[in-house]
Amino acid sequence: MAARDSDWAFDEFTYDEKTRDLAGQKELEKYEQFLKEYSEQLNGIEEALDDTLGDLWDFTLDPVGLQTTPYETA
């Protein structure tokens, strides 16, 4: 049984420009919100790292962390 071309009809929803524009706008809004939240997270990480970036480890305050004397037996 062969289908005739007149039996097929395209969905109007698929080819409606206004609907596609609305869907595209919604996706852009979601993407914008995602980028905003992600950039806030990255800024928080950067601020946390900036606070400790210049800190040096002082082994006099934590002598257990680094033992400078060798273990030797005579």
Secondary structure, DSSP 8 states (H G I E B T S, - for coil): ----GGG----TTTT-HHHHHHHHHHHHHHHHHHHHHHHHHHHHHHHHHHHHHT----TTT-TTT---S-----
